[in-house]
């Protein structure tokens, strides 16, 4: 059995050997690498080291999708080569036996038959995942005639609004900072999410992943804050709308889900938008302002500044465990 990281590129599911993954972070702004292969869409200054970034879409000779704030970079290592790949979502690490990886069809008439980048298909929870062949993915020649990455980088970010470009730039600046164990000792990671018009920060040690809310099944005879169950790669995840507890309006739709947990309880919390994941020094955490709503004081432990405004730090463990969201009804 070997470990594989599951991820999505748009709606296509992939798997990559987990022992080749060195880190994962949110997509930052990329810089152009002149005369790079067409599938290298830019580079990142990763703590003083140049990291080229590959577009799997370009590698497979597909059209490049525009950048999203929820896109991620997976950093892969093959021997002495480090490269990032741009993906839409990352999921679990699972074990797959070699016997469970089926070969993909090979078409002998294809002119680039030796250049396939897929090692096989693995069936996980009734879904087929394409297993990447890292050796050919990294080492095979460029199949495109384009040799300059500049147009790909422009295509990636050209439709991004100004506020999103600022977030991409902030991420790039943070990644470029040299690693310093002394300065990083008090850093904490927070997800910044939007609920209606309010901004909240959630400690990343309470977050398992983010995903889109595509379909869910309502549960009969439950209070309104229990939206229903959704199937998350074979696992049943209960969706809990926390807006009633925070005295927020229930009128707007919530297209994204934040999978959070306290102890052994994992639930999906729908949100309006996942904006970013940022690292904050504990000295930069503010007390809640005196004017804060009493409910915020009960469930929020402080506030951090994000894009020139304060985001309340939401204590998920307290929110899930104090009884306000429990269902005790008997039918």
SULVENVEN-V202285 format. One record per residue. N is the residue number from 0. RES is the residue in one small letter. OMEGA is omega in degrees with one decimal (NA if undefined). Layout:
# SULVENVEN-V202285
N & RES & OMEGA
N & RES & OMEGA
This chain:
# SULVENVEN-V202285
0 & x & 177.2
1 & x & 179.9
2 & x & 177.9
3 & x & 173.2
4 & x & 178.2
5 & x & 176.7
6 & x & 177.5
7 & x & 167.0
8 & x & -168.2
9 & x & -178.4
10 & x & -177.1
11 & x & -179.4
12 & x & 179.6
13 & x & 172.9
14 & x & 178.4
15 & x & -178.6
16 & x & -174.7
17 & x & -179.1
18 & x & 175.8
19 & x & -176.9
20 & x & 179.5
21 & x & 175.0
22 & x & 179.2
23 & x & 176.4
24 & x & -178.7
25 & x & -177.3
26 & x & 172.5
27 & x & 172.1
28 & x & -178.4
29 & x & 173.4
30 & x & -176.5
31 & x & 169.2
32 & x & -178.7
33 & x & 176.2
34 & x & 175.9
35 & x & 172.7
36 & x & -173.6
37 & x & -176.5
38 & x & 173.8
39 & x & -170.6
40 & x & 177.6
41 & x & 179.5
42 & x & 178.1
43 & x & 168.2
44 & x & -176.4
45 & x & 179.6
46 & x & 176.1
47 & x & 178.9
48 & x & 178.8
49 & x & 178.5
50 & x & 174.4
51 & x & -178.8
52 & x & -179.2
53 & x & 169.6
54 & x & 176.6
55 & x & 178.1
56 & x & 177.5
57 & x & -179.5
58 & x & 178.3
59 & x & 178.0
60 & x & 173.1
61 & x & 178.8
62 & x & -178.9
63 & x & 175.8
64 & x & 177.4
65 & x & -177.9
66 & x & 173.8
67 & x & 178.5
68 & x & -178.3
69 & x & 175.8
70 & x & -178.5
71 & x & 172.6
72 & x & 172.0
73 & x & 179.0
74 & x & -177.8
75 & x & 175.9
76 & x & 172.5
77 & x & -172.7
78 & x & -178.4
79 & x & -177.1
80 & x & 174.0
81 & x & 179.4
82 & x & 176.1
83 & x & 173.1
84 & x & -178.7
85 & x & -178.6
86 & x & -178.7
87 & x & -177.6
88 & x & 169.5
89 & x & -175.5
90 & x & -175.5
91 & x & 164.8
92 & x & -177.3
93 & x & 176.1
94 & x & 178.9
95 & x & 176.2
96 & x & 177.7
97 & x & -179.4
98 & x & -179.8
99 & x & 178.0
100 & x & -178.8
101 & x & 177.6
102 & x & 176.4
103 & x & 179.1
104 & x & 176.4
105 & x & -178.2
106 & x & -171.7
107 & x & -179.9
108 & x & -178.0
109 & x & -176.2
110 & x & -179.3
111 & x & -173.3
112 & x & -177.7
113 & x & -172.3
114 & x & -177.2
115 & x & -176.7
116 & x & -178.9
117 & x & -179.0
118 & x & -178.9
119 & x & 179.3
120 & x & 178.6
121 & x & 179.7
122 & x & -179.3
123 & x & -179.1
124 & x & 176.2
125 & x & 179.5
126 & x & -179.3
127 & x & 177.9
128 & x & 179.9
129 & x & -177.0
130 & x & -177.8
131 & x & 171.4
132 & x & -172.4
133 & x & -177.4
134 & x & 179.2
135 & x & -179.7
136 & x & -176.0
137 & x & -169.7
138 & x & -176.6
139 & x & 179.0
140 & x & 176.6
141 & x & -179.4
142 & x & -178.7
143 & x & 178.1
144 & x & -179.5
145 & x & -176.0
146 & x & -178.0
147 & x & -175.4
148 & x & -169.9
149 & x & -177.1
150 & x & 179.7
151 & x & 179.9
152 & x & 178.0
153 & x & 179.1
154 & x & -176.0
155 & x & -171.8
156 & x & -169.3
157 & x & -179.3
158 & x & -179.1
159 & x & 175.8
160 & x & -175.6
161 & x & -178.4
162 & x & 177.2
163 & x & 176.9
164 & x & 179.0
165 & x & 178.7
166 & x & 177.1
167 & x & -179.7
168 & x & 178.3
169 & x & 177.8
170 & x & -179.9
171 & x & 179.7
172 & x & -180.0
173 & x & -178.6
174 & x & -177.2
175 & x & -177.1
176 & x & -179.1
177 & x & -179.8
178 & x & 179.1
179 & x & -173.7
180 & x & -178.1
181 & x & -178.0
182 & x & -177.4
183 & x & -171.9
184 & x & -178.0
185 & x & 179.2
186 & x & 174.8
187 & x & -179.3
188 & x & 178.3
189 & x & 168.4
190 & x & 176.4
191 & x & -178.5
192 & x & 178.1
193 & x & 173.9
194 & x & -171.0
195 & x & -179.8
196 & x & -178.7
197 & x & 178.9
198 & x & 180.0
199 & x & 175.2
200 & x & -179.6
201 & x & 179.5
202 & x & -174.3
203 & x & 175.9
204 & x & 174.9
205 & x & -176.2
206 & x & 177.3
207 & x & -179.6
208 & x & 173.6
209 & x & 177.4
210 & x & 177.1
211 & x & 176.9
212 & x & -176.1
213 & x & -176.6
214 & x & 175.5
215 & x & -178.5
216 & x & 177.7
217 & x & 178.2
218 & x & -178.5
219 & x & 171.5
220 & x & 176.7
221 & x & 177.0
222 & x & -170.9
223 & x & -176.6
224 & x & 172.7
225 & x & -173.5
226 & x & -178.8
227 & x & 179.3
228 & x & 172.8
229 & x & 178.3
230 & x & 179.8
231 & x & -179.4
232 & x & 176.3
233 & x & 177.5
234 & x & 177.8
235 & x & -177.3
236 & x & 177.8
237 & x & -179.6
238 & x & -177.8
239 & x & 177.4
240 & x & -174.8
241 & x & -177.7
242 & x & 177.9
243 & x & -179.5
244 & x & -178.6
245 & x & 179.9
246 & x & 176.9
247 & x & 179.7
248 & x & 178.8
249 & x & -171.6
250 & x & -173.2
251 & x & 176.9
252 & x & -178.1
253 & x & -171.7
254 & x & -177.5
255 & x & -177.3
256 & x & 173.4
257 & x & -179.7
258 & x & -173.8
259 & x & -178.7
260 & x & 172.6
261 & x & -174.3
262 & x & -177.8
263 & x & -176.5
264 & x & 176.3
265 & x & -179.3
266 & x & 174.5
267 & x & 177.6
268 & x & 177.7
269 & x & 179.4
270 & x & 178.3
271 & x & -177.6
272 & x & 168.8
273 & x & -172.5
274 & x & -172.4
275 & x & 165.5
276 & x & -175.7
277 & x & 177.5
278 & x & -174.8
279 & x & 171.7
280 & x & -177.0
281 & x & 178.5
282 & x & -179.0
283 & x & 177.8
284 & x & -176.9
285 & x & 168.5
286 & x & 174.9
287 & x & 178.9
288 & x & -178.0
289 & x & -178.5
290 & x & -177.3
291 & x & 179.1
292 & x & -178.9
293 & x & 178.9
294 & x & 176.8
295 & x & 179.8
296 & x & -179.5
297 & x & -172.9
298 & x & -177.7
299 & x & -174.5
300 & x & -178.9
301 & x & -179.8
302 & x & 175.5
303 & x & -179.3
304 & x & 177.7
305 & x & -178.5
306 & x & 173.8
307 & x & 172.4
308 & x & -177.0
309 & x & 173.8
310 & x & -179.3
311 & x & 178.0
312 & x & -175.4
313 & x & 178.8
314 & x & -176.2
315 & x & -178.0
316 & x & 178.3
317 & x & -178.0
318 & x & -176.6
319 & x & -171.2
320 & x & -173.5
321 & x & 174.0
322 & x & -176.6
323 & x & -177.7
324 & x & -179.2
325 & x & 176.5
326 & x & -178.5
327 & x & -176.8
328 & x & 177.8
329 & x & -178.7
330 & x & NA
